[in-house]
Amino acid sequence: MIEGNSETTRPRAKRGFAVMDPTRVREIASMGGRTAHANGRAHEFTSEEARAAGKKRHQRAPDTGASAA
């Protein structure tokens, strides 16, 4: 425990993308996506991969948040 610190804690100031206009954030993300595809680093799901991912997700039991006691 720190003693002698009587300052009240202030909420942290928003920085970076949190301060930006959502339209500008989208533009920046779009540029990054285009660059990733151009460099061959972006993953594109095939229909088989997407089907397998959906099937795997739906096989799990739904999380209700309650424990069975």
trRosetta pair geometry for C-beta under 8 A, 3 or more apart (Angstrom, degrees):
i j d omega theta_ij theta_ji phi_ij phi_ji
2 5 5.0 22 122 2 114 131
14 18 4.0 -127 -166 115 107 119
14 19 4.9 150 117 -66 106 81
15 18 6.3 47 55 45 34 111
15 19 6.3 -14 -135 -18 16 118
16 19 6.7 126 62 17 26 95
16 20 7.5 -51 143 -14 42 106
17 20 5.4 -53 -146 26 43 118
17 25 5.2 83 -154 -116 100 118
17 28 7.9 -133 -106 64 104 145
20 24 4.8 -112 176 80 114 120
20 25 5.1 134 98 -56 126 91
21 24 4.5 85 65 5 90 106
21 25 7.1 -161 90 -8 46 84
22 25 5.4 -51 -146 35 37 114
22 26 6.4 41 155 -21 67 103
23 26 5.7 -54 -153 34 32 113
23 27 6.6 35 149 -22 64 103
24 27 5.5 -49 -150 32 36 114
24 28 6.5 35 153 -18 66 103
25 28 5.9 -55 -151 36 32 110
25 29 6.3 30 152 -16 66 108
26 29 5.7 -56 -145 39 31 110
26 30 6.2 36 154 -24 65 107
27 30 5.7 -55 -149 34 29 114
27 31 6.6 31 153 -20 63 102
28 31 5.8 -52 -153 32 32 112
28 32 6.6 32 150 -17 64 105
29 32 5.6 -55 -152 37 35 113
29 33 6.4 37 151 -21 66 105
30 33 5.6 -53 -149 35 32 113
30 34 6.4 32 154 -18 65 104
31 34 5.8 -55 -149 36 31 110
31 35 6.3 31 153 -19 65 107
32 35 5.7 -55 -147 37 31 112
32 36 6.3 33 154 -22 65 105
33 36 5.7 -52 -146 33 31 112
33 37 6.5 27 156 -14 64 105
33 42 6.8 67 -160 -102 65 143
34 37 5.9 -58 -151 38 31 108
34 38 6.2 31 153 -20 66 109
35 38 5.6 -56 -145 38 31 113
35 39 6.2 18 159 -9 66 111
36 39 6.1 -64 -145 44 27 102
36 41 4.7 -94 -159 76 77 97
36 42 4.0 98 127 -57 106 99
37 40 7.7 38 -178 -73 31 27
37 41 7.9 -97 -63 51 20 63
37 42 4.5 -32 -76 25 62 140
39 42 8.0 105 61 -12 78 82
45 49 4.5 -136 -157 87 85 120
45 50 4.7 96 145 -57 133 91
45 53 7.5 -57 -139 2 140 139
46 49 4.8 97 50 5 75 101
46 50 7.1 -144 90 -3 39 88
47 50 5.7 -54 -146 40 34 112
47 51 6.1 39 154 -23 66 106
48 51 5.7 -54 -147 36 30 112
48 52 6.4 29 155 -18 64 106
49 52 5.8 -55 -148 37 30 110
49 53 6.3 30 154 -19 65 107
50 53 5.8 -54 -147 36 31 111
50 54 6.4 29 155 -16 64 107
51 54 5.9 -57 -149 38 29 110
51 55 6.2 29 154 -19 65 109
52 55 5.7 -55 -144 37 30 112
52 56 6.2 32 156 -21 65 107
53 56 5.8 -54 -147 36 29 112
53 57 6.4 30 154 -20 63 107
54 57 5.7 -55 -148 35 31 112
54 58 6.3 18 159 -10 66 110
55 58 6.1 -64 -146 43 28 103
55 59 6.5 36 154 -31 64 105
56 59 5.8 -52 -151 23 30 115
56 60 7.6 35 153 -24 59 96
57 60 6.4 -52 -168 18 36 110
